[in-house]
Amino acid sequence: MPLNEGLEKLLAGVIPVTETESVALADAAGRVLAEDIRADSSVPGFDNSAMDGYAIRLDSIAVDQPIPVQGKSFAGAPFRQPLEPGKAVRIMTGAAIPDGADCVIMQENTLAESDTIRFLKLAEPGNNIRRAGEDIAIGDTVLTRETRLNAAHIALLAATGRERVDVFRKTRVALISTGDELKTPGVPLGFGDIYNSNGPALTTMLNRLGVELIDYGILPDDRETFVTTFLEADRACDFVITSGGVSVGEADYTKDVLEELGDIRFWKLAIKPGKPFAFGKLPNSVFIGLPGNPVSAMVTFHVLGSQAIRQHQHVGYRPMQQLKARSVDDIRKAPGRMDFQRGHWQLSETGVDVRLTRSDQGSHILTSLANANCYIALEKERGQVLSGEEVTLWLFDDLI
């Protein structure tokens, strides 16, 4: 199945979460809004100074004329009397503009003399004044439903005085690593054993998606254990994600158990790495079966699995940014599958150049991914790429 068709089926098969909860603003980063947010207060809440200087009334002031300083206005300690004609108020950035003032002269254009001030040059009415509601007016929609909250959003909410927000509950994900050969890092390896790199890698990516993660650890190649664990994970979670066990080996039980407990929507995709990618439904959850090879597992989760989770979170499909580049290397490829080779791009005198991170792009070569900042996304029917040819890059996001 082509990648685009598989992605369409994947997104269509995921129903977004409906349950919501109220959280404190301090806990809202990374959560997805379940409501439109309207401002309860304006930002700024009052006219204030954009500069350190002097607040004046222009029609009563002349250049190089000594002017008495009537008082001072500081942020949090405003000058509360009206400004008298022919006088000035010393004012700091963020401080409230006194009644009667229509301009702020920055202090660099002034000359202080005891308790008077001279202005070396004047400005226009309104200069260096931030008007009340200039950024946000009361009642403005400042954020819309289905926004994933980042630091700037949190600042915006705090500026309007918002203490709590309604968000969709977190997506619950069960993560299962499979294979008798897998051992947890730190445990001595026997002959034929390997360390489980998929579990920690996928945990990192899932945490960056802001899910509630339940890690079921490493399952041995035992059919009954598979069935018991799948049923338990299905009851507890929205997604059950496995790595390994979706190929056609004698000990690969994932596909068989999925067929027994639920249904398979598709099993193989015309992509490289990651052809044995499984998507289906268990009684209560969405199933995603990733390949066992570490690069394949990470690439397929990055390109496909993460999009399914975003769909459930109300974030929706978020494609990676694409960029055209010149390949510095010859790249081996045969037509038939879309190929995500790992590359590193940079600007050159002639434009954007990209190199392979490793000439060996095997699905077990983790260094090809660790040293990359993009995929060199080669079209399904494309063959060998020669040095100097144009290729399309999919730029890495913060997920990987």
C-alpha positions as CSV (number, residue, x, y, z in Angstrom):
1,M,0.0,0.0,0.0
2,P,1.4,3.5,-0.9
3,L,2.3,5.8,2.0
4,N,-0.4,8.4,1.3
5,E,-3.2,5.7,1.2
6,G,-1.9,4.2,4.4
7,L,-1.8,7.6,6.1
8,E,-5.4,8.3,5.0
9,K,-6.6,5.0,6.4
10,L,-4.7,5.6,9.6
11,L,-6.2,9.0,10.2
12,A,-9.7,7.9,9.2
13,G,-9.5,5.1,11.7
14,V,-8.8,7.3,14.7
15,I,-11.7,8.9,16.6
16,P,-10.5,12.0,18.5
17,V,-10.9,12.0,22.3
18,T,-14.0,13.7,23.7
19,E,-13.4,13.7,27.4
20,T,-12.2,17.0,28.9
21,E,-10.8,18.2,32.2
22,S,-9.9,21.5,33.8
23,V,-6.2,22.1,34.6
24,A,-4.3,24.9,36.2
25,L,-2.3,27.2,33.9
26,A,0.9,25.9,35.4
27,D,0.0,22.4,34.2
28,A,-1.4,23.3,30.8
29,A,1.8,23.3,28.6
30,G,1.5,20.7,25.9
31,R,-2.2,20.2,26.5
32,V,-4.8,20.7,23.8
33,L,-7.5,23.3,24.4
34,A,-11.1,22.0,24.5
35,E,-12.6,25.6,24.5
36,D,-12.2,28.9,22.8
37,I,-10.5,31.4,25.1
38,R,-11.8,35.0,25.3
39,A,-10.0,37.7,27.1
40,D,-11.5,38.8,30.5
41,S,-9.2,41.8,30.6
42,S,-7.4,43.9,28.1
43,V,-3.6,43.8,27.4
44,P,-2.2,46.3,28.2
45,G,-4.8,47.2,30.9
46,F,-3.8,50.9,30.8
47,D,-1.9,53.4,28.7
48,N,1.8,52.9,29.6
49,S,5.2,54.0,28.6
50,A,7.4,52.1,26.0
51,M,10.5,54.0,27.1
52,D,12.3,55.4,30.2
53,G,11.9,59.2,29.8
54,Y,9.4,62.0,30.5
55,A,5.7,62.2,30.0
56,I,4.6,65.6,28.7
57,R,1.8,67.5,27.1
58,L,3.3,68.6,23.7
59,D,1.3,71.8,23.3
60,S,2.8,73.2,26.5
61,I,6.5,72.3,25.9
62,A,9.2,73.8,23.8
63,V,12.7,72.6,22.8
64,D,15.5,73.6,25.2
65,Q,13.1,75.2,27.7
66,P,13.7,74.3,31.4
67,I,10.6,72.4,32.6
68,P,9.8,71.5,36.2
69,V,9.5,67.8,37.0
70,Q,6.2,67.3,38.7
71,G,6.7,63.8,39.9
72,K,7.6,60.2,39.0
73,S,5.7,57.3,37.6
74,F,7.1,53.8,38.1
75,A,5.8,50.3,37.0
76,G,3.6,49.3,39.9
77,A,3.8,52.8,41.5
78,P,2.0,55.2,39.1
79,F,1.8,59.0,39.4
80,R,-1.8,59.5,40.3
81,Q,-2.2,63.3,39.8
82,P,-3.1,65.0,36.5
83,L,-0.1,66.3,34.6
84,E,0.0,70.1,34.8
85,P,0.6,72.2,31.7
86,G,4.2,73.1,31.2
87,K,5.5,70.4,33.5
88,A,6.9,66.8,33.0
89,V,6.6,63.5,34.9
90,R,9.6,61.3,35.1
91,I,8.4,57.9,33.8
92,M,9.8,54.4,33.5
93,T,9.1,51.7,30.9
94,G,5.8,50.0,31.7
95,A,4.6,52.7,34.0
96,A,1.1,54.3,33.7
97,I,0.8,57.4,31.6
98,P,-0.4,60.3,33.8
99,D,-3.7,62.0,32.9
100,G,-3.1,64.9,30.5
101,A,0.1,63.5,29.0
102,D,0.1,62.8,25.2
103,C,3.7,61.8,24.6
104,V,6.8,60.3,26.2
105,I,10.2,61.8,25.3
106,M,13.0,59.2,25.8
107,Q,15.6,60.2,28.3
108,E,18.4,60.1,25.6
109,N,16.8,63.3,24.2
110,T,16.7,65.1,27.5
111,L,19.2,67.0,29.7
112,A,18.4,66.9,33.5
113,E,19.3,70.0,35.5
114,S,18.6,69.7,39.3
115,D,14.7,69.6,39.5
116,T,14.1,70.7,35.9
117,I,14.5,69.0,32.5
118,R,15.4,70.3,29.1
119,F,14.2,68.5,25.9
120,L,16.8,68.4,23.1
121,K,14.1,67.3,20.6
122,L,10.4,66.6,20.7
123,A,8.3,63.9,19.2
124,E,4.8,63.4,17.8
125,P,1.6,62.9,19.9
126,G,1.3,59.3,21.0
127,N,5.0,58.6,20.6
128,N,6.3,55.9,23.0
129,I,2.9,55.3,24.5
130,R,1.4,51.7,24.5
131,R,-2.4,52.1,24.4
132,A,-4.7,50.1,26.6
133,G,-6.0,47.1,24.7
134,E,-3.4,47.5,21.9
135,D,-2.6,43.8,22.0
136,I,-5.8,42.3,23.3
137,A,-9.2,43.9,24.0
138,I,-11.8,42.5,26.5
139,G,-13.8,39.8,24.7
140,D,-11.3,39.1,22.0
141,T,-10.8,35.4,21.1
142,V,-7.1,34.9,22.0
143,L,-6.9,31.1,21.5
144,T,-9.1,28.6,19.7
145,R,-10.2,25.1,20.6
146,E,-7.7,22.4,19.5
147,T,-4.7,24.6,20.0
148,R,-1.8,22.7,21.6
149,L,-0.5,25.1,24.2
150,N,3.1,26.2,24.0
151,A,5.1,28.7,26.1
152,A,3.8,31.7,24.1
153,H,0.2,30.6,24.6
154,I,0.8,30.2,28.3
155,A,2.2,33.7,28.5
156,L,-0.9,35.0,26.6
157,L,-3.3,33.3,28.9
158,A,-1.4,34.5,32.0
159,A,-1.4,38.1,30.6
160,T,-5.2,38.0,30.4
161,G,-5.5,36.7,34.0
162,R,-6.6,33.2,33.1
163,E,-6.0,30.8,35.9
164,R,-7.4,27.5,34.6
165,V,-8.3,26.1,31.1
166,D,-10.4,23.2,29.8
167,V,-8.3,20.7,27.9
168,F,-8.9,17.3,26.3
169,R,-7.7,14.5,28.6
170,K,-4.4,13.0,27.7
171,T,-4.2,10.2,25.2
172,R,-3.3,6.9,26.9
173,V,-0.7,4.8,25.1
174,A,0.4,1.3,25.9
175,L,4.0,0.5,24.8
176,I,5.1,-3.1,24.3
177,S,8.5,-4.3,23.2
178,T,8.6,-7.9,21.9
179,G,11.3,-10.5,21.5
180,D,13.2,-13.1,23.5
181,E,16.5,-11.5,22.4
182,L,15.8,-8.1,24.1
183,K,17.4,-7.1,27.3
184,T,17.1,-3.9,29.4
185,P,20.2,-1.7,29.2
186,G,22.4,-2.4,32.2
187,V,21.7,-6.2,32.2
188,P,24.6,-8.4,31.0
189,L,24.0,-9.7,27.5
190,G,24.1,-13.4,26.7
191,F,25.1,-14.7,23.3
192,G,22.5,-13.7,20.7
193,D,20.9,-11.0,23.0
194,I,20.6,-7.3,22.2
195,Y,19.7,-4.3,24.2
196,N,16.2,-2.9,23.8
197,S,16.7,0.5,22.1
198,N,13.2,0.8,20.7
199,G,11.5,1.1,24.1
200,P,13.5,4.0,25.3
201,A,13.4,5.7,21.8
202,L,9.7,5.4,21.5
203,T,9.2,6.5,25.1
204,T,11.1,9.7,24.4
205,M,9.0,10.4,21.3
206,L,5.7,9.6,23.1
207,N,6.6,11.8,26.0
208,R,7.2,14.7,23.6
209,L,3.7,14.1,22.3
210,G,2.4,14.6,25.8
211,V,0.6,11.3,26.2
212,E,-0.1,9.3,29.3
213,L,2.2,6.3,28.8
214,I,2.0,2.8,30.3
215,D,5.1,0.8,29.5
216,Y,4.4,-3.0,29.5
217,G,8.1,-3.7,29.1
218,I,9.5,-6.6,27.1
219,L,7.2,-9.5,26.1
220,P,8.8,-12.9,25.5
221,D,7.9,-14.7,22.3
222,D,5.0,-16.6,23.9
223,R,1.5,-16.5,22.3
224,E,-0.5,-16.7,25.5
225,T,1.5,-13.8,27.1
226,F,0.8,-11.8,24.0
227,V,-2.9,-12.4,24.3
228,T,-3.1,-11.6,28.0
229,T,-1.0,-8.4,27.7
230,F,-2.9,-7.2,24.6
231,L,-6.2,-7.5,26.4
232,E,-5.0,-5.8,29.5
233,A,-3.5,-2.9,27.5
234,D,-6.6,-2.6,25.3
235,R,-8.8,-2.2,28.4
236,A,-6.5,0.6,29.8
237,C,-5.5,2.6,26.8
238,D,-6.5,4.4,23.6
239,F,-3.5,3.0,21.6
240,V,-1.5,-0.2,21.9
241,I,1.9,0.2,20.2
242,T,4.3,-2.6,19.7
243,S,7.7,-2.9,18.2
244,G,8.8,-6.2,16.7
245,G,6.8,-9.3,15.9
246,V,5.0,-8.0,12.8
247,S,7.1,-9.8,10.2
248,V,6.6,-13.3,9.0
249,G,9.0,-15.3,11.2
250,E,7.9,-18.3,13.2
251,A,8.1,-16.4,16.5
252,D,6.3,-13.3,15.2
253,Y,3.0,-13.5,17.0
254,T,1.8,-9.8,16.9
255,K,-0.1,-10.1,13.6
256,D,-1.7,-13.4,14.5
257,V,-2.9,-12.1,17.9
258,L,-4.2,-8.9,16.3
259,E,-6.3,-10.9,13.8
260,E,-7.7,-13.0,16.7
261,L,-8.6,-10.2,19.0
262,G,-9.4,-7.4,16.5
263,D,-8.9,-6.7,12.9
264,I,-6.1,-5.5,10.6
265,R,-6.7,-2.5,8.4
266,F,-3.3,-2.9,6.7
267,W,-0.1,-4.7,7.4
268,K,2.5,-3.7,4.8
269,L,3.4,-0.3,3.3
270,A,5.5,0.5,0.2
271,I,8.1,2.4,2.3
272,K,11.7,1.9,3.3
273,P,12.6,1.5,6.0
274,G,9.5,0.1,7.7
275,K,7.6,-2.1,5.2
276,P,6.1,-4.4,8.0
277,F,4.0,-1.6,9.6
278,A,0.6,-2.8,11.0
279,F,-2.5,-0.8,11.8
280,G,-5.7,-2.2,13.1
281,K,-8.3,-2.2,15.8
282,L,-8.6,-4.0,19.1
283,P,-11.9,-4.1,20.9
284,N,-11.4,-0.7,22.6
285,S,-8.2,0.7,21.2
286,V,-6.2,1.5,18.1
287,F,-3.3,-0.9,17.4
288,I,0.0,0.2,15.8
289,G,2.6,-2.4,15.1
290,L,6.1,-1.1,14.4
291,P,8.9,-3.1,12.9
292,G,11.6,-4.4,15.2
293,N,14.7,-2.9,13.5
294,P,15.4,0.3,15.4
295,V,15.6,2.7,12.5
296,S,12.5,1.2,11.0
297,A,10.6,1.5,14.3
298,M,11.6,5.2,14.8
299,V,11.0,6.3,11.2
300,T,7.6,4.6,10.9
301,F,6.5,6.0,14.3
302,H,7.7,9.5,13.3
303,V,6.1,9.5,9.8
304,L,2.9,7.5,10.7
305,G,2.3,6.6,14.3
306,S,2.7,10.1,15.7
307,Q,0.1,11.4,13.2
308,A,-2.4,8.9,14.5
309,I,-1.8,10.1,18.1
310,R,-2.1,13.7,17.0
311,Q,-5.4,12.9,15.4
312,H,-6.7,11.5,18.7
313,Q,-5.5,14.5,20.6
314,H,-7.4,17.0,18.3
315,V,-4.1,18.3,17.0
316,G,-4.6,16.7,13.6
317,Y,-2.1,15.9,10.8
318,R,1.1,17.8,11.1
319,P,3.4,17.1,8.2
320,M,7.1,17.8,8.4
321,Q,8.4,20.8,6.6
322,Q,9.8,20.1,3.2
323,L,12.7,21.6,1.4
324,K,14.4,21.1,-2.0
325,A,18.1,20.4,-1.9
326,R,21.0,19.2,-4.1
327,S,22.3,15.8,-3.2
328,V,26.1,15.8,-2.7
329,D,26.2,12.0,-2.8
330,D,25.1,9.3,-5.2
331,I,22.2,7.5,-3.5
332,R,21.3,3.9,-4.2
333,K,17.6,3.2,-4.7
334,A,15.4,0.8,-6.6
335,P,11.9,1.8,-7.8
336,G,9.0,0.3,-5.9
337,R,9.0,1.8,-2.4
338,M,9.2,5.4,-1.0
339,D,12.5,5.6,0.7
340,F,13.3,7.7,3.7
341,Q,17.1,7.9,3.7
342,R,18.8,9.7,6.5
343,G,20.6,12.9,5.6
344,H,22.2,16.1,7.0
345,W,21.4,19.3,5.2
346,Q,23.1,22.7,5.3
347,L,23.3,25.9,3.4
348,S,26.1,26.3,0.8
349,E,27.1,29.1,-1.5
350,T,24.8,27.7,-4.2
351,G,21.8,26.8,-2.0
352,V,20.9,23.8,0.1
353,D,23.1,20.8,0.0
354,V,22.3,17.4,1.6
355,R,24.6,14.5,2.4
356,L,23.9,10.9,3.5
357,T,24.8,10.5,7.2
358,R,26.0,7.0,6.3
359,S,26.6,5.3,3.0
360,D,25.1,2.2,4.7
361,Q,21.4,3.1,5.3
362,G,20.4,-0.3,6.7
363,S,17.4,-0.3,9.1
364,H,19.7,-1.5,11.9
365,I,22.2,1.4,11.5
366,L,21.2,3.8,14.3
367,T,24.0,6.2,13.7
368,S,22.5,7.0,10.3
369,L,19.5,8.5,12.3
370,A,21.4,9.9,15.3
371,N,23.5,12.1,13.0
372,A,20.7,13.2,10.7
373,N,18.5,16.3,10.6
374,C,16.2,15.3,7.8
375,Y,14.9,12.5,5.7
376,I,15.9,12.4,2.0
377,A,12.4,11.4,0.9
378,L,12.8,9.6,-2.5
379,E,9.6,9.0,-4.4
380,K,8.2,5.5,-4.9
381,E,9.1,5.2,-8.6
382,R,12.4,7.0,-8.4
383,G,15.6,5.0,-9.0
384,Q,19.2,5.9,-8.4
385,V,20.1,9.5,-7.5
386,L,23.3,10.9,-8.9
387,S,25.3,13.6,-7.2
388,G,24.0,17.0,-8.1
389,E,20.4,15.9,-8.6
390,E,17.5,17.6,-6.8
391,V,15.8,15.8,-3.9
392,T,13.1,16.5,-1.5
393,L,13.9,16.8,2.2
394,W,11.5,16.2,5.1
395,L,13.0,18.3,7.9
396,F,13.1,16.8,11.4
397,D,10.7,18.4,14.0
398,D,11.2,18.3,17.7
399,L,9.7,14.8,18.0
400,I,13.0,13.1,17.0
